């Protein structure tokens, strides 16, 4: 167990990153019915799923941030992350013409403020035809919370489809973890 043995839960705050991103009810859909089962298969005991999408509070930016995760008990945070990425790869392989694929290699990240959590990121390519975006997906896990953060920037289409950098997405994920993770 971690040095800080207090249990934590994952919440869905109305805003994150000091108000830079705010809850977007038009983009946030329900948590999929299979979420608890999926999180349990990753290695989270008694998972409580969380899913929320945020939009930039600045009218000059069209960026969105997606937080998908769960809280419960996690005995092996790294294993949970690895199983998550393996599931994405498995789903991509099952749909050879699918619109979402992992590309590049999985990288362990150590952004400031991550605390006792483990984080890994990998690029994900999504879209179709001329609307393909490649951006990192970052996943953290500690002994109580798990979160996947994806920053989508429609402006990336003007930059050859490349979204935010690994470092920027990892930093955003660590900061969102700190905003959304609270003691039980």
C-alpha positions as a Markdown table, in Angstrom:
| # | Residue | x | y | z |
|---|---|---|---|---|
| 1 | Unk | 0.0 | 0.0 | 0.0 |
| 2 | Unk | 1.1 | 3.6 | -0.5 |
| 3 | Unk | 2.8 | 5.8 | 2.1 |
| 4 | Unk | -0.5 | 7.8 | 2.3 |
| 5 | Unk | -2.8 | 4.9 | 3.2 |
| 6 | Unk | -6.0 | 7.0 | 3.3 |
| 7 | Unk | -8.5 | 5.7 | 0.7 |
| 8 | Unk | -9.4 | 8.0 | -2.1 |
| 9 | Unk | -12.2 | 8.3 | -4.6 |
| 10 | Unk | -12.4 | 9.8 | -8.1 |
| 11 | Unk | -14.9 | 12.6 | -8.6 |
| 12 | Unk | -16.1 | 14.6 | -11.6 |
| 13 | Unk | -15.5 | 18.2 | -10.7 |
| 14 | Unk | -17.4 | 20.9 | -12.6 |
| 15 | Unk | -14.1 | 22.5 | -13.7 |
| 16 | Unk | -10.5 | 21.5 | -13.7 |
| 17 | Unk | -7.1 | 23.1 | -14.2 |
| 18 | Unk | -7.9 | 26.2 | -12.3 |
| 19 | Unk | -11.1 | 26.8 | -14.3 |
| 20 | Unk | -9.4 | 26.4 | -17.7 |
| 21 | Unk | -11.7 | 23.6 | -18.6 |
| 22 | Unk | -15.4 | 23.3 | -17.6 |
| 23 | Unk | -17.9 | 20.5 | -17.6 |
| 24 | Unk | -19.6 | 20.0 | -21.0 |
| 25 | Unk | -22.9 | 18.3 | -20.6 |
| 26 | Unk | -23.5 | 18.2 | -24.4 |
| 27 | Unk | -20.4 | 16.0 | -24.9 |
| 28 | Unk | -20.6 | 13.9 | -21.7 |
| 29 | Unk | -22.6 | 10.8 | -22.2 |
| 30 | Unk | -23.5 | 8.1 | -19.8 |
| 31 | Unk | -20.9 | 5.6 | -18.4 |
| 32 | Unk | -21.0 | 2.5 | -20.6 |
| 33 | Unk | -22.8 | -0.4 | -19.0 |
| 34 | Unk | -19.7 | -2.6 | -19.4 |
| 35 | Unk | -17.5 | -0.1 | -17.5 |
| 36 | Unk | -17.6 | -1.8 | -14.1 |
| 37 | Unk | -16.8 | -5.2 | -15.7 |
| 38 | Unk | -14.0 | -3.7 | -17.7 |
| 39 | Unk | -12.4 | -2.0 | -14.8 |
| 40 | Unk | -12.7 | -5.1 | -12.7 |
| 41 | Unk | -10.9 | -7.1 | -15.5 |
| 42 | Unk | -8.1 | -4.5 | -15.4 |
| 43 | Unk | -7.6 | -5.3 | -11.7 |
| 44 | Unk | -9.8 | -2.7 | -9.8 |
| 45 | Unk | -11.7 | -4.3 | -6.9 |
| 46 | Unk | -15.2 | -2.8 | -6.4 |
| 47 | Unk | -14.8 | -0.2 | -9.2 |
| 48 | Unk | -17.0 | 2.9 | -9.3 |
| 49 | Unk | -16.8 | 4.4 | -12.8 |
| 50 | Unk | -16.4 | 8.1 | -13.6 |
| 51 | Unk | -16.7 | 9.7 | -17.0 |
| 52 | Unk | -16.7 | 13.4 | -17.9 |
| 53 | Unk | -15.8 | 15.7 | -20.7 |
| 54 | Unk | -14.6 | 19.2 | -20.3 |
| 55 | Unk | -14.4 | 22.0 | -22.9 |
| 56 | Unk | -12.0 | 24.9 | -22.8 |
| 57 | Unk | -13.4 | 27.9 | -20.9 |
| 58 | Unk | -11.7 | 30.1 | -23.4 |
| 59 | Unk | -13.6 | 31.0 | -26.5 |
| 60 | Unk | -10.3 | 31.1 | -28.4 |
| 61 | Unk | -9.7 | 27.4 | -27.9 |
| 62 | Unk | -11.8 | 24.4 | -29.0 |
| 63 | Unk | -9.8 | 21.9 | -27.0 |
| 64 | Unk | -11.7 | 19.3 | -25.0 |
| 65 | Unk | -10.4 | 17.0 | -22.2 |
| 66 | Unk | -11.9 | 13.6 | -21.5 |
| 67 | Unk | -11.5 | 11.9 | -18.1 |
| 68 | Unk | -12.6 | 8.3 | -17.9 |
| 69 | Unk | -11.7 | 6.3 | -14.8 |
| 70 | Unk | -12.8 | 4.6 | -11.6 |
| 71 | Unk | -12.0 | 4.3 | -8.0 |
| 72 | Unk | -11.9 | 1.3 | -5.8 |
| 73 | Unk | -9.0 | -0.8 | -4.5 |
| 74 | Unk | -6.0 | -1.4 | -6.8 |
| 75 | Unk | -3.3 | -3.8 | -5.6 |
| 76 | Unk | -1.1 | -3.4 | -8.7 |
| 77 | Unk | -1.4 | 0.0 | -10.4 |
| 78 | Unk | 1.1 | -0.8 | -13.2 |
| 79 | Unk | -0.8 | -4.0 | -14.1 |
| 80 | Unk | -4.1 | -2.0 | -14.3 |
| 81 | Unk | -2.5 | 0.4 | -16.8 |
| 82 | Unk | -0.9 | -2.3 | -18.9 |
| 83 | Unk | -4.2 | -4.2 | -19.1 |
| 84 | Unk | -6.0 | -1.0 | -20.2 |
| 85 | Unk | -3.6 | -0.5 | -23.1 |
| 86 | Unk | -3.7 | -4.2 | -24.0 |
| 87 | Unk | -7.5 | -3.9 | -24.2 |
| 88 | Unk | -7.3 | -0.9 | -26.5 |
| 89 | Unk | -4.9 | -2.9 | -28.7 |
| 90 | Unk | -7.1 | -5.9 | -28.7 |
| 91 | Unk | -10.2 | -3.9 | -29.6 |
| 92 | Unk | -8.2 | -2.2 | -32.5 |
| 93 | Unk | -7.0 | -5.6 | -33.8 |
| 94 | Unk | -10.6 | -6.9 | -33.7 |
| 95 | Unk | -11.7 | -4.1 | -36.0 |
| 96 | Unk | -9.1 | -3.9 | -38.8 |
| 97 | Unk | -10.9 | -1.0 | -40.4 |
| 98 | Unk | -11.7 | 0.7 | -37.1 |
| 99 | Unk | -11.1 | 4.4 | -36.6 |
| 100 | Unk | -8.9 | 4.1 | -33.5 |
| 101 | Unk | -5.4 | 2.6 | -33.2 |
| 102 | Unk | -2.5 | 2.8 | -30.8 |
| 103 | Unk | 0.6 | 4.0 | -32.6 |
| 104 | Unk | 4.2 | 4.2 | -31.4 |
| 105 | Unk | 5.4 | 2.8 | -28.1 |
| 106 | Unk | 4.0 | 2.9 | -24.6 |
| 107 | Unk | 6.1 | 5.3 | -22.4 |
| 108 | Unk | 6.3 | 5.6 | -18.6 |
| 109 | Unk | 5.8 | 9.3 | -17.6 |
| 110 | Unk | 6.8 | 11.2 | -14.5 |
| 111 | Unk | 5.0 | 14.6 | -14.6 |
| 112 | Unk | 5.3 | 17.0 | -11.7 |
| 113 | Unk | 2.6 | 16.5 | -9.1 |
| 114 | Unk | 1.9 | 12.8 | -9.9 |
| 115 | Unk | 2.7 | 11.8 | -6.3 |
| 116 | Unk | 2.6 | 8.0 | -5.6 |
| 117 | Unk | 0.8 | 7.2 | -8.9 |
| 118 | Unk | 2.2 | 5.4 | -12.0 |
| 119 | Unk | 1.5 | 6.9 | -15.4 |
| 120 | Unk | 2.0 | 5.6 | -18.9 |
| 121 | Unk | 1.1 | 7.3 | -22.2 |
| 122 | Unk | 0.9 | 6.2 | -25.8 |
| 123 | Unk | -0.2 | 7.9 | -29.0 |
| 124 | Unk | -3.7 | 7.1 | -30.3 |
| 125 | Unk | -4.8 | 7.8 | -33.8 |
| 126 | Unk | -8.5 | 8.4 | -34.3 |
| 127 | Unk | -10.7 | 9.7 | -37.1 |
| 128 | Unk | -11.3 | 9.0 | -40.7 |
| 129 | Unk | -10.1 | 10.3 | -44.1 |
| 130 | Unk | -8.7 | 13.8 | -43.8 |
| 131 | Unk | -9.9 | 14.1 | -40.2 |
| 132 | Unk | -7.3 | 12.0 | -38.5 |
| 133 | Unk | -5.8 | 13.2 | -35.3 |
| 134 | Unk | -2.9 | 11.6 | -33.4 |
| 135 | Unk | -2.6 | 12.5 | -29.8 |
| 136 | Unk | -1.4 | 10.9 | -26.6 |
| 137 | Unk | -3.6 | 9.1 | -24.2 |
| 138 | Unk | -2.3 | 9.1 | -20.6 |
| 139 | Unk | -3.4 | 6.7 | -17.9 |
| 140 | Unk | -2.5 | 6.9 | -14.2 |
| 141 | Unk | -3.2 | 4.5 | -11.4 |
| 142 | Unk | -2.5 | 4.5 | -7.7 |
| 143 | Unk | -3.8 | 2.1 | -5.1 |
| 144 | Unk | -7.3 | 3.8 | -5.1 |
| 145 | Unk | -7.9 | 5.7 | -8.3 |
| 146 | Unk | -7.4 | 5.1 | -12.0 |
| 147 | Unk | -7.8 | 7.7 | -14.8 |
| 148 | Unk | -7.4 | 8.0 | -18.5 |
| 149 | Unk | -7.0 | 11.5 | -19.9 |
| 150 | Unk | -7.2 | 12.4 | -23.5 |
| 151 | Unk | -6.8 | 16.0 | -24.7 |
| 152 | Unk | -8.4 | 16.6 | -28.1 |
| 153 | Unk | -7.6 | 19.7 | -30.1 |
| 154 | Unk | -9.5 | 20.2 | -33.3 |
| 155 | Unk | -6.8 | 22.7 | -34.2 |
| 156 | Unk | -4.5 | 19.7 | -34.7 |
| 157 | Unk | -6.0 | 19.1 | -38.0 |
| 158 | Unk | -4.2 | 22.3 | -39.2 |
| 159 | Unk | -0.9 | 20.9 | -37.8 |
| 160 | Unk | -0.9 | 17.7 | -39.9 |
| 161 | Unk | -3.2 | 15.9 | -37.3 |
| 162 | Unk | -0.7 | 16.0 | -34.4 |
| 163 | Unk | -2.3 | 16.8 | -31.1 |
| 164 | Unk | -0.6 | 17.9 | -27.8 |
| 165 | Unk | 2.7 | 16.5 | -26.9 |
| 166 | Unk | 3.3 | 13.5 | -24.5 |
| 167 | Unk | 4.6 | 15.9 | -21.9 |
| 168 | Unk | 1.7 | 18.3 | -22.2 |
| 169 | Unk | -0.9 | 15.5 | -21.9 |
| 170 | Unk | 0.9 | 13.8 | -19.0 |
| 171 | Unk | 1.1 | 17.2 | -17.2 |
| 172 | Unk | -2.7 | 17.7 | -17.8 |
| 173 | Unk | -3.5 | 14.2 | -16.6 |
| 174 | Unk | -1.5 | 14.7 | -13.4 |
| 175 | Unk | -3.2 | 18.0 | -12.7 |
| 176 | Unk | -6.6 | 16.5 | -13.4 |
| 177 | Unk | -5.8 | 13.7 | -11.1 |
| 178 | Unk | -5.1 | 16.2 | -8.3 |
| 179 | Unk | -8.4 | 18.0 | -9.1 |
| 180 | Unk | -10.6 | 14.9 | -9.2 |
| 181 | Unk | -9.0 | 12.7 | -6.5 |
| 182 | Unk | -10.4 | 13.3 | -3.0 |
| 183 | Unk | -10.3 | 11.4 | 0.3 |
| 184 | Unk | -13.2 | 9.1 | 0.9 |
